[in-house]
Amino acid sequence: MTEVIKVVVYGKVQKIGYRYFVQRYAKILGLKGYVRNLPDNKVEAVFVGEKEDIEKMLEIMRKSHPLARVEKMETERLNTEVNFQDFEIIF
């Protein structure tokens, strides 16, 4: 079943290529959506895809970037219809 999950990542996740890292793995997992920087050095992403693939993505985001220090991740399920064609970085 397709889910829509929004995640906000806190910690050292800006100015290290984290958005490109997220985009690469989201595409590998077949997820749609976006990733962008937020004020106060946070990163926001919205993922659309199968629950298992989103859970894999969240685990990759927590542990796999060599320069990132993820302090906290807040996730929220969105009850909305979205129609993303790809996974993009929003600048």
Protein Blocks (a to p, Z undefined) as FASTA:
>chain_A
ZZddddddedjfehnommmmmmmmmmmnopacdddddehhiacddddddfklmmmmmmmm
mmmpmkbccfbdcddddddddddfbdcddZZ
